[in-house]
Amino acid sequence: MSKTLFTIGYEGLDPERLTGALRSAGVAVLADVRAVANSRKRGFSKGALKAGLDEAALGYAHLRALGTPKSGREAARADDAALLRRIYCEEVLETAAGIAALDDLVALAEKAPTCLLCFERDPARCHRRLLAERLAPRGFTVTDLFG
């Protein structure tokens, strides 16, 4: 049986458009996969984001261990997908902590419709795509949301 996992980047969104996109897709839990859950954008730092999601009756989980290391974020900003992939796989997905965090994400997503959140609008330029690739063999299909 295929399970659906959603992804969304908040670049270009405001909190209202984010929650609207999540609700329209039937998402129940937002899984924040940022290493640093702070943002200069109003409403997207961890506390404000969680409060807004609570108000919208949506769950929130910060899976910091699945965030991109600084060097990976720099590679993404430079649009170097190959370097991002190498860094993220070596420093996150192929570590004991990364494997455990991925298992936690699977458990979360099997209980309720879940959406991965990061900043980057284009999932092809974000580690959300790499997470999606790791979840496909576990029976997940991925739908990218754009708000």
C-alpha positions in Angstrom: 0.0 0.0 0.0 1.4 3.4 -1.0 1.5 6.1 1.6 1.7 9.8 0.7 4.2 12.3 2.1 4.0 15.9 1.2 6.7 18.5 1.0 6.5 22.3 0.9 9.0 25.2 0.9 7.9 28.4 2.6 9.9 30.7 0.2 7.4 33.2 -1.1 4.6 32.2 1.2 3.0 33.8 4.2 1.7 31.7 7.2 -1.9 31.9 6.0 -1.0 30.6 2.5 1.1 27.8 4.1 -1.8 26.6 6.3 -4.2 26.9 3.4 -2.1 24.7 1.3 -1.6 22.1 4.1 -5.4 22.0 4.8 -6.3 21.7 1.1 -4.0 18.7 0.7 -5.3 17.0 3.9 -2.1 17.3 5.9 -2.4 16.8 9.6 1.2 17.3 10.7 4.0 19.6 9.5 7.4 18.1 9.9 9.9 20.9 10.1 13.2 19.5 8.6 15.3 22.6 9.1 18.5 22.3 11.1 17.9 25.8 12.4 14.2 26.5 12.8 14.6 30.3 12.8 13.5 32.6 10.0 13.6 36.3 9.2 10.2 35.8 7.6 7.3 36.6 9.9 5.6 33.5 11.2 8.2 31.0 10.2 10.5 30.7 13.3 9.7 27.6 15.3 7.6 29.2 18.1 5.5 31.4 15.8 5.1 28.6 13.3 4.0 26.1 15.9 1.5 28.6 17.4 0.0 29.3 13.9 -0.3 25.6 13.2 -1.9 25.0 16.6 -4.4 27.7 15.8 -5.2 26.0 12.5 -5.6 22.7 14.3 -2.5 21.2 12.6 0.3 19.3 14.3 4.0 20.3 14.3 7.2 18.3 14.8 10.7 19.7 14.5 13.0 17.0 13.2 16.2 18.9 13.6 18.4 15.9 13.0 17.1 15.8 9.4 18.1 19.4 8.7 20.8 20.3 6.3 24.3 21.2 7.7 25.5 24.7 7.0 27.8 23.5 4.2 24.8 21.8 2.6 22.7 25.0 2.8 25.5 26.9 1.1 25.6 24.3 -1.7 21.9 24.6 -2.2 22.2 28.4 -2.3 24.9 28.0 -4.9 22.6 25.7 -6.9 25.1 22.8 -6.6 22.7 19.8 -6.3 25.6 17.3 -6.5 27.4 18.9 -3.6 24.2 19.2 -1.6 23.5 15.5 -2.2 27.0 14.4 -1.1 27.0 16.5 2.0 23.5 15.6 3.1 24.0 11.9 2.5 27.4 11.7 4.2 26.7 14.1 7.1 23.0 13.2 7.8 21.4 10.3 6.1 24.3 7.8 6.5 24.8 8.5 10.2 23.3 6.7 13.1 21.4 9.9 14.2 20.2 10.5 10.6 18.9 6.9 10.3 17.1 7.1 13.6 15.6 10.5 12.6 14.4 9.0 9.3 12.8 6.2 11.2 11.0 8.7 13.4 9.8 10.5 10.3 8.4 7.3 8.9 6.6 6.5 12.2 5.1 10.0 12.2 4.0 9.8 8.5 2.5 6.4 9.0 0.2 7.8 11.7 -1.1 10.9 10.0 -0.7 12.7 6.7 2.6 14.6 7.0 4.3 17.4 5.1 8.0 18.1 5.2 8.9 21.8 5.5 12.0 23.7 4.6 12.6 27.2 3.0 13.5 26.4 -0.6 10.4 26.6 -2.9 11.8 24.3 -5.5 12.0 20.7 -4.1 14.7 19.8 -6.7 17.0 22.2 -5.0 16.3 21.1 -1.5 17.1 18.2 0.8 13.4 17.4 0.9 14.0 15.6 -2.4 16.7 13.5 -0.9 14.4 12.6 2.0 11.7 11.6 -0.5 14.1 9.4 -2.3 14.9 7.5 1.0 11.3 7.1 1.8 10.2 5.7 -1.6 11.5 2.2 -0.8 9.5 2.3 2.4 6.3 2.6 0.4 5.9 6.4 0.3 4.9 8.5 -2.7 5.7 12.2 -2.5 3.6 15.1 -3.5 5.2 18.5 -3.6 2.9 21.4 -2.5 3.6 25.0 -3.6 1.0 27.1 -1.8 
